[in-house]
Amino acid sequence: MVTLKEIAQHCGVSVTTVSNIVNNSPKKVRDETRKKVMEAIEELGYHPNYFAQGLRRQRTQTIGVITEDLAQFTTPEIVEGIMKYCEEKKYRVLLQNLRLYSRWQDKWYNDETLIHSVLDPAMKELVSIKADGLIYIAGHEREIHLFEEKTDMPLVLAYCCSDESMTSVEIDDEEGGYQMVSYILAQGYRKLGVISGRADNIHAKRRLLGCQRALFEAGIPYNPSWVLDANWEPEKAYTMTAKLVNAGVDAIFCMSDWMAGGVYNCIHDMGLEVGKDIAVTGFDNEKVANWYIPKMTSSRLPLLEVGTESARLLFEKIEKQDSDDNGADSDTVKHIKIPCEIKIRESVPKRNE
């Protein structure tokens, strides 16, 4: 294995200079020297010994990531954001998948004993290998209380929140709902129906709050009878759509692209057309939104950004823990909400006044 010393000898510089370049030290190095060393690293096939570096710094350079269920459509992109950031920091990621949905469908939602039966062994493993920090990724947005016992391991919650003692990164569902409904109203629609997920779901509650704010600002009365829950299921969304159409709505804000399949089918079966007789929007910006006819306006979830920001905040905690103040500021708590982005397509045409 090629060593730093051999790289230094090859380039005619000190081992310290090579080390500073390899570890991205803030100490200044001339551009020509940096270029020469990087070319030698490539030519000689040098690979850093992360484990040895970790021992010298009292760090393992390993981040633990625990996902509630990797099969959830939101999770892989969050993980990708975390792993990309960690790669840039030359950290490894140990991924633990609890498989909560796969094991127990939705029975685990309010059963912390059930969750701890798989979470605790995962935590013990991360502690045993002395992971430098942990990111916990929820399967869906909600408030969790799984880490009441304080741990010395820096921790960031992704796609969920907790009390004021834990740093978290979430999507801004309320603002997303507000922006979507504001866009619908700006196109000239006034009789808005809403197909929600579940009344007790944080995503649904926050998106509805945003919807209500947009209606209030536009001077349009909020009609609670035009807000129907479909439990995130397209079959139920189909049934709810018929009720809304018969009630006289001219636009439907559907809180997921998956449920919107039921909305589209129902409107077609009623002899009407999406984008002509009734405007429809979804949420999540899944690939299927581009395959509906007409292509559906939706809202992109900033999942990659949630992962990246979670990792950034975790490294911020780790670095503060390593600082000269002996980690006095390492418990700084931040709550970040990242905005969604409307993807405008053909399902909400401008309405002639």
C-alpha positions as CSV (number, residue, x, y, z in Angstrom):
1,M,0.0,0.0,0.0
2,V,1.3,3.4,-1.0
3,T,2.0,5.7,2.0
4,L,2.0,9.5,2.5
5,K,5.7,9.3,2.9
6,E,6.2,7.8,-0.5
7,I,3.9,10.4,-2.1
8,A,6.0,13.1,-0.4
9,Q,9.2,11.6,-1.6
10,H,7.9,11.3,-5.1
11,C,6.8,15.0,-5.2
12,G,9.8,16.4,-3.3
13,V,7.6,17.9,-0.5
14,S,7.1,17.2,3.2
15,V,4.8,14.6,4.5
16,T,2.9,17.4,6.3
17,T,2.2,19.1,3.0
18,V,0.8,15.9,1.5
19,S,-1.3,15.3,4.6
20,N,-2.8,18.8,4.5
21,I,-3.7,18.3,0.8
22,V,-5.2,14.8,1.4
23,N,-7.3,16.0,4.4
24,N,-8.4,19.3,2.8
25,S,-6.7,21.3,5.6
26,P,-7.4,25.0,5.6
27,K,-3.6,25.7,5.6
28,K,-2.6,27.3,2.3
29,V,-0.7,25.2,-0.2
30,R,0.4,26.5,-3.6
31,D,-1.8,25.5,-6.5
32,E,1.1,23.9,-8.4
33,T,2.1,21.9,-5.4
34,R,-1.5,20.7,-4.8
35,K,-1.8,19.7,-8.5
36,K,1.5,17.8,-8.4
37,V,0.5,15.9,-5.3
38,M,-3.0,15.1,-6.6
39,E,-1.5,13.8,-9.8
40,A,0.9,11.6,-7.8
41,I,-1.9,10.2,-5.7
42,E,-3.7,9.2,-8.9
43,E,-0.6,7.8,-10.6
44,L,0.6,5.8,-7.6
45,G,-2.8,4.6,-6.5
46,Y,-2.8,6.0,-3.0
47,H,-5.9,5.3,-0.8
48,P,-6.4,6.9,2.6
49,N,-6.5,4.6,5.7
50,Y,-9.7,6.0,7.2
51,F,-9.6,3.7,10.2
52,A,-6.1,4.9,11.1
53,Q,-7.1,8.5,10.6
54,G,-10.0,8.0,12.9
55,L,-7.9,6.5,15.6
56,R,-5.6,9.5,15.5
57,R,-8.5,11.8,15.8
58,Q,-10.4,9.6,18.3
59,R,-13.0,9.2,15.5
60,T,-14.0,6.2,13.5
61,Q,-15.1,8.3,10.5
62,T,-18.3,6.3,10.4
63,I,-21.9,7.7,10.4
64,G,-24.8,5.6,11.3
65,V,-28.1,6.0,9.4
66,I,-31.2,4.2,10.6
67,T,-34.2,4.1,8.3
68,E,-37.7,3.1,9.4
69,D,-38.2,1.4,6.1
70,L,-35.9,1.7,3.1
71,A,-38.8,0.6,0.8
72,Q,-40.7,3.8,1.4
73,F,-40.6,5.9,-1.7
74,T,-39.3,8.9,0.2
75,T,-36.3,7.2,1.9
76,P,-33.8,6.3,-0.9
77,E,-33.4,9.9,-2.1
78,I,-32.8,11.1,1.5
79,V,-30.2,8.4,2.0
80,E,-28.6,9.4,-1.3
81,G,-28.2,13.0,-0.1
82,I,-26.6,11.8,3.2
83,M,-24.2,9.4,1.5
84,K,-23.1,11.9,-1.1
85,Y,-22.3,14.4,1.6
86,C,-20.5,11.8,3.7
87,E,-18.4,10.7,0.7
88,E,-17.2,14.3,0.2
89,K,-16.2,14.3,3.9
90,K,-14.5,10.9,3.5
91,Y,-16.8,9.3,6.0
92,R,-18.4,5.8,5.7
93,V,-22.1,5.2,6.2
94,L,-23.4,2.2,8.1
95,L,-27.1,1.8,7.1
96,Q,-29.6,0.0,9.4
97,N,-33.0,-0.7,7.9
98,L,-35.7,-1.4,10.6
99,R,-38.2,-2.5,8.0
100,L,-41.2,-1.3,10.1
101,Y,-43.7,-1.3,7.3
102,S,-42.5,-4.6,5.9
103,R,-42.7,-6.2,9.3
104,W,-45.9,-4.7,10.7
105,Q,-47.7,-2.6,8.0
106,D,-49.1,0.3,9.9
107,K,-49.5,-1.5,13.3
108,W,-46.3,0.0,14.7
109,Y,-47.4,3.7,14.3
110,N,-48.3,4.2,17.9
111,D,-46.5,1.3,19.4
112,E,-43.1,2.5,20.7
113,T,-42.4,-0.9,22.3
114,L,-42.6,-2.6,18.9
115,I,-40.3,0.0,17.4
116,H,-37.8,-0.3,20.2
117,S,-37.6,-4.0,19.7
118,V,-35.7,-3.4,16.4
119,L,-34.4,0.1,17.1
120,D,-32.5,-0.8,20.3
121,P,-30.3,-3.5,18.7
122,A,-29.5,-1.2,15.8
123,M,-28.5,1.5,18.3
124,K,-26.3,-0.9,20.3
125,E,-24.4,-1.9,17.2
126,L,-23.7,1.7,16.3
127,V,-22.5,2.4,19.8
128,S,-20.3,-0.7,19.8
129,I,-18.5,0.4,16.7
130,K,-18.2,3.9,18.1
131,A,-20.1,5.6,15.2
132,D,-19.4,9.4,15.3
133,G,-23.0,10.3,14.8
134,L,-26.5,9.2,13.8
135,I,-29.2,10.3,11.4
136,Y,-32.6,8.8,11.9
137,I,-34.9,8.8,8.9
138,A,-38.7,8.4,9.4
139,G,-40.9,6.6,6.9
140,H,-43.4,9.4,7.0
141,E,-43.5,12.9,8.6
142,R,-44.5,12.8,12.3
143,E,-43.4,13.7,15.8
144,I,-41.4,10.9,17.4
145,H,-40.3,10.2,20.9
146,L,-37.8,7.4,20.6
147,F,-34.6,9.1,22.0
148,E,-35.6,10.3,25.4
149,E,-32.5,8.8,26.9
150,K,-29.7,11.3,26.1
151,T,-26.9,9.8,24.0
152,D,-23.4,11.1,23.7
153,M,-23.7,10.4,19.9
154,P,-24.6,13.5,17.9
155,L,-28.1,12.9,16.4
156,V,-30.2,14.5,13.7
157,L,-33.8,13.6,12.8
158,A,-34.7,13.5,9.1
159,Y,-38.2,13.7,7.7
160,C,-39.6,13.9,11.2
161,C,-39.5,16.1,14.3
162,S,-39.4,15.8,18.1
163,D,-39.4,18.1,21.0
164,E,-37.2,21.2,21.3
165,S,-34.2,19.1,22.4
166,M,-33.4,17.5,19.0
167,T,-32.2,18.9,15.7
168,S,-34.5,18.0,12.8
169,V,-34.9,18.5,9.1
170,E,-38.4,18.3,7.5
171,I,-40.1,19.3,4.3
172,D,-42.3,22.4,4.6
173,D,-45.7,20.8,4.0
174,E,-47.7,23.8,5.1
175,E,-45.9,26.1,2.7
176,G,-46.2,23.4,0.0
177,G,-50.0,23.3,0.4
178,Y,-50.2,27.1,0.4
179,Q,-48.2,27.4,-2.8
180,M,-50.2,24.8,-4.6
181,V,-53.6,26.1,-3.7
182,S,-52.4,29.7,-4.4
183,Y,-51.4,28.5,-7.9
184,I,-54.8,26.9,-8.5
185,L,-56.6,30.0,-7.5
186,A,-54.3,32.2,-9.6
187,Q,-55.5,30.2,-12.7
188,G,-59.1,31.3,-12.0
189,Y,-60.6,28.4,-10.1
190,R,-62.8,29.2,-7.1
191,K,-64.6,26.0,-6.1
192,L,-61.8,23.9,-4.6
193,G,-62.2,20.4,-3.5
194,V,-59.4,18.6,-1.5
195,I,-58.7,14.9,-1.3
196,S,-56.6,14.5,1.9
197,G,-54.7,11.4,3.2
198,R,-55.6,10.9,6.8
199,A,-57.0,13.4,9.3
200,D,-54.4,12.4,11.9
201,N,-51.4,12.6,9.5
202,I,-49.0,15.5,9.8
203,H,-48.4,15.8,6.1
204,A,-52.2,16.1,5.5
205,K,-52.8,18.5,8.4
206,R,-50.0,20.8,7.4
207,R,-50.9,20.9,3.7
208,L,-54.5,21.6,4.7
209,L,-53.4,24.5,6.9
210,G,-51.5,25.9,3.9
211,C,-54.7,25.4,1.8
212,Q,-56.8,27.3,4.3
213,R,-54.3,30.2,4.4
214,A,-54.4,30.5,0.6
215,L,-58.2,30.5,0.5
216,F,-58.3,33.1,3.3
217,E,-55.9,35.4,1.5
218,A,-58.0,35.1,-1.7
219,G,-61.2,35.9,0.2
220,I,-62.7,32.5,-0.6
221,P,-64.7,30.8,2.2
222,Y,-63.3,27.5,3.3
223,N,-65.8,24.6,2.9
224,P,-65.0,21.7,5.2
225,S,-67.5,19.5,3.4
226,W,-65.2,19.7,0.3
227,V,-62.3,18.2,2.2
228,L,-62.5,14.4,2.1
229,D,-60.0,11.8,3.5
230,A,-59.0,8.9,1.3
231,N,-56.4,7.3,3.5
232,W,-53.7,7.7,0.8
233,E,-55.5,5.0,-1.3
234,P,-56.4,5.6,-5.0
235,E,-59.5,3.4,-4.7
236,K,-60.9,5.6,-1.9
237,A,-59.8,8.7,-3.8
238,Y,-62.0,7.5,-6.7
239,T,-65.1,7.4,-4.5
240,M,-64.3,10.8,-2.9
241,T,-63.8,12.4,-6.3
242,A,-67.4,11.4,-7.4
243,K,-68.7,13.2,-4.3
244,L,-66.7,16.3,-5.0
245,V,-67.7,16.5,-8.7
246,N,-71.3,16.0,-7.8
247,A,-71.0,18.8,-5.2
248,G,-69.9,21.2,-8.0
249,V,-66.1,21.7,-7.5
250,D,-64.1,23.0,-10.5
251,A,-60.7,22.0,-9.2
252,I,-59.3,19.2,-6.9
253,F,-56.1,19.5,-4.8
254,C,-55.1,15.9,-4.3
255,M,-52.5,15.4,-1.6
256,S,-50.6,12.6,-3.3
257,D,-49.8,11.6,-6.9
258,W,-50.7,8.0,-6.0
259,M,-54.2,8.9,-5.0
260,A,-54.5,11.1,-8.0
261,G,-54.7,8.0,-10.2
262,G,-58.2,7.4,-8.6
263,V,-59.1,11.0,-9.2
264,Y,-58.2,10.8,-12.9
265,N,-60.1,7.5,-13.4
266,C,-63.2,8.7,-11.7
267,I,-63.4,11.9,-13.7
268,H,-62.9,9.9,-16.9
269,D,-65.6,7.4,-15.9
270,M,-68.0,10.3,-15.2
271,G,-67.6,11.4,-18.9
272,L,-65.5,14.5,-18.0
273,E,-61.9,15.5,-18.7
274,V,-59.1,16.6,-16.4
275,G,-57.8,20.0,-17.5
276,K,-60.9,20.8,-19.4
277,D,-63.9,20.2,-17.1
278,I,-62.0,20.0,-13.8
279,A,-58.4,21.0,-12.8
280,V,-56.4,18.5,-10.8
281,T,-53.1,18.7,-9.0
282,G,-51.2,16.1,-7.1
283,F,-48.3,16.2,-4.5
284,D,-44.9,14.4,-4.3
285,N,-44.0,14.8,-8.0
286,E,-43.5,11.0,-8.5
287,K,-42.6,9.9,-12.0
288,V,-46.2,8.8,-12.6
289,A,-47.3,12.5,-12.7
290,N,-45.7,12.8,-16.1
291,W,-47.6,9.8,-17.4
292,Y,-51.1,10.9,-16.6
293,I,-53.1,12.4,-19.4
294,P,-53.0,15.3,-19.3
295,K,-49.6,15.5,-17.4
296,M,-50.3,16.5,-13.9
297,T,-49.1,19.6,-12.0
298,S,-47.5,18.4,-8.7
299,S,-45.1,19.5,-6.0
300,R,-41.6,18.1,-5.7
301,L,-40.5,16.9,-2.3
302,P,-37.0,18.2,-1.5
303,L,-35.9,14.7,-0.3
304,L,-32.3,15.0,-1.6
305,E,-32.0,18.3,0.2
306,V,-33.4,16.9,3.4
307,G,-30.6,14.2,3.3
308,T,-27.9,16.7,2.5
309,E,-29.0,19.2,5.2
310,S,-29.3,16.4,7.8
311,A,-25.7,15.4,7.1
312,R,-24.5,18.9,7.1
313,L,-26.1,19.6,10.5
314,L,-24.7,16.3,11.9
315,F,-21.1,17.2,10.8
316,E,-21.6,20.6,12.3
317,K,-22.4,18.9,15.6
318,I,-19.4,16.5,15.3
319,E,-17.1,19.4,14.6
320,K,-18.3,21.4,17.5
321,Q,-17.9,18.3,19.7
322,D,-14.2,18.2,18.6
323,S,-13.7,21.9,19.1
324,D,-11.5,23.5,21.8
325,D,-14.5,24.3,24.0
326,N,-14.9,20.5,24.5
327,G,-18.3,20.4,22.9
328,A,-20.0,23.1,24.9
329,D,-22.0,24.2,21.8
330,S,-22.5,20.7,20.4
331,D,-26.0,20.5,21.7
332,T,-27.2,23.5,19.6
333,V,-30.7,22.6,18.4
334,K,-32.0,23.6,14.9
335,H,-35.3,22.9,13.2
336,I,-35.1,23.2,9.5
337,K,-38.0,23.1,7.1
338,I,-37.1,22.9,3.4
339,P,-39.6,24.2,0.8
340,C,-41.3,22.1,-1.9
341,E,-41.2,23.1,-5.6
342,I,-44.3,23.2,-7.9
343,K,-43.8,21.4,-11.2
344,I,-46.3,23.0,-13.5
345,R,-47.8,20.8,-16.2
346,E,-51.1,20.6,-18.2
347,S,-53.7,19.6,-15.6
348,V,-54.5,23.2,-14.4
349,P,-55.0,25.3,-17.5
350,K,-55.7,29.1,-17.2
351,R,-59.4,29.5,-16.9
352,N,-61.2,32.0,-19.1
353,E,-63.0,34.5,-16.9
